[in-house]
Amino acid sequence: YRIRKNQVNSSDGVVAVSCNYRDVAMNEATVKIKSEVVYLGIDMSTKSDSLLDGLINDQVSLFRDKFSIIAVYAGTLGDAYDMDLLLDAANFVKESDLSVGFIVAGNGPRYKDFESKGGSIDNLLFLGLLPAKQLASLYSYCDVGLMTYVPGSTVAMPVKLFDYLAAGLAILNCLGRDVGDITVLEGVGLNYKASNINDFIEKLQVFSDDRGLLNSCKAASKNIAQKYEVNSQYSLFRSFIESYER
């Protein structure tokens, strides 16, 4: 904390990757300095996507046809990302009339749990670790991008969000801060209470019952993706630097 405070107060300006991080830094400022938020974003102009491998593509295609909506999580399979919620939700949905399929891809400490669960229930398709270039192809089969985190997470603006937006997915998110605001204000999805499986399932039910809302969120995601493209974001950084006297 002392280092951060000293760095802020010895700087001419602060650039942060989220409003929340910027606010934390600026609270340390004892002198008046300028600040800017530049999100990490996604580089869609140079993004080279690959098709899913043949066998995986067939699996995903067949899985897609079984359910009304498909919710996807791709990323680290670790406890900080509330893997218990995902596993419990798959069980809950299996026992209900909700036609939701879960696709999970990634690697991490909970890999074996998903491998085991994916082989025992028909509404969870576990793909393991996929090459990053194949994720866009995977997302094209999906409807809802899952942003699952445990309560108290300090994450403010996950890079995963930008990938979901670029793919035109509706967002189901439990974080506050920047991503929580964007989810609601930009109309790209719904927020649920972290680790609250009832709220999580209820929001999935909303998407399943209200196709108009689901399609509206998906369209909004696609529309605002350009706003978070790196060229748009990094131009803010350039303008910020150029605002200082040479």
N, C-alpha and C positions, 0 to 999 in steps of 0.2 A: 504493500500500500504506500509506503514511503517512497519507493522508487517511482511508482506511477505518479504520485503527487509531484515529485521533483521534475519528472519528465514533462508533465503537462505545463508546469509553471516556467519551464525553461524553453518552451516551444512558442512558435509564432502562430500555430494553428493545430487543430486536431481533426483528423479524418478517421472515421470509424465505419465498421461494416454493418452496423445496425444503429437505430435511434437510441435503443436502450444502452448500448455500449458507449455511444457518444455522451449520453446524459451522465453516465457514471464518471466518465473522464472529466467532463466539464464541471461536475460538482466539486472536483479537486482544484479548480482554477481559482487563484486568488487575484489574478489580473484579467483584464478583458482581452480575450483572444477569439478568433473566428473558428468556426467548426463546420464540417460537412459530413454527410452520410453517403457512402458509396458502397452499395451492396456488391457482393462477390459475383452474383449473376451467373449467366450461362452464355457461352459463345456458340450461338446457333449458326453463324456464318461458316465456321470451319468444322463444325461438328460432323463427324463421319460415322454414320450409323450402319450397323450390319444386321442382316436378317438373323432370326433365331436359327439355331441348328435344326436340321430337319426333324429329328425325333422330338426335340423339345417343342418345336412349332406345332407338331401334330398333337402333342399332349395339351398344350395351351389352347389350341383351337377346339378340341373336343371338350375341354373343361369349360370354356367360355359358353358353349351351347347348352350347358346343363343349368345355368343360373340366370336369374333376372339381372343381377348386377355383379360385377367383379371388383373386389377391393384388393389393392396390391400394396405390399411393403417390400422395399428393396433397400438393403443396407446392412449395417452391423447388427448381428444377432447377439446383443448384449443386454444385461439387466437394466442398464440406464435407459434403454429404449422400450421398456415395459413389455418384454416378450411374454410374460405371464398373461397379460391382457389379451394378446393375440391368440395364444393357445387356448385360453378359457373361452374367448369369443367364438372360436371355431367349434368348440364343444357345444356351446350354448345354441348356436345357430343350427347345428346338426339336429338338436332335439326340438327345434321350433319349426314353424312353417315359413320362416324367412328365407327367401331364395337368394342367398348371398354366398358367393364363392370367394375364398381367400387364396391369393397367390403370394408366396413368400420366396424371396431370393436373397442370398447373401451368405455371409460366413461370420463366425464368432463363437463365443463360449457356449451358446445355446443351440449350436448346429445339430447335435445329436437329438435334442428334444423335438425339433421340427422334422428331422428325418424320420423319427419314430412316429410322430403324430400324423405326418403326411402319408404314411403308409397304412394308417389304420382308420382314417375317416375320409369320406369322399368329397367333403367340401373344403379341404385344404390341399392345395397343390404346392409342394415344396420343390424348388428347382435347384437349390444349392447355390454355389457361386457362379454367377454369369459374367462374361466379359462386359465391361462398361458400355461398349459400343452396341451391345445387343439390347440394352435396357429400353431404348425408345421403341424398338419393335415389340418388346414385351408389353409396354404401356399401351400400345395401340389396341390391345385386346381388353383393356381394363377401363373401369369407369371412375373409381375413387382411389386417390392416393392417400395412404395412411401416414399420419405424422404422430407416432406414439412415443411418449416420453413419460418417465416417472414424475410424480409430484416434486416440486422444488428444483426441477432442471433449470440450469442457468443458460441454456441454449436460447438464442434470440431470433436467429434467422438461418435455419439450416439450408445448406446447398441443395439438399434433396427437394426443397420446395420449388426451386427454379426448374429442375428437371420435370417435376410433375406439371408445372404450368406450361412448359414448352410442349408437353405431350397432350395438353388439353384435358387434364383430369380434374374432376371435382376434388376438393380437399376436405379431409376429416382430420382435424387438428386439436391437440390439447394444450399447446403452448400459449402463453400470453405474449406480451411484448409486441414486437414488430409483426411476427407471423400471425399472431392472434388477431391483430387489428386488420391486417391485409385480408385475411380469410373472410372477414365480415364486410369490411368497407368496400372491398373490390368485388364482392359478390361471388367469390370463387368456391365457397364451401361452407362448412359448419364447424363450430368448435364444440368439443365435449370436455367434461371434467376429467382430469388426469386420473387414470387407474380406476375410473368408475365404469364398470362393465355395463351397468344398466343404461347409463347415459350414452355410452359408446354404441350399444345395440339400438337404442332408441333413435339415434341420429342416422344409423344405417337404414333403419326402418323408414325414416322420413325420405331418404333418397330413393328407397325402393318403391314407396307409395306415390311419391310425387315426381313423375318423370319430367314434368315441366321444370321443376326446380333443378333436378339433376342435370338436364341438358343446358339449362341457363348457366349453371356453375361451370360446366365443361367449356361452354362457349366463352365465358368471361375469362377463364384461365388462358385459353388460347389467345384471346384478344390482348391481355395485359402482359403476355410473355415478353413481347418486344421491349416493354418498359424496363425489364430487368436483364435485357441482353447486355453483354459486357461493353459494347461500343456506346450504348446509351448511358450506362453507369460510369464508365471511365471518362467520358467527356465531362462529367461533373467534377471529377478529380482534376482534370486538366484546367478547367475553368477556375477551380479553387486555387490552384497553384499560380495561375496567371493573374489572379486578382491582387496579388501582392506586388508592391513596387519593385522594379528591377534595380 
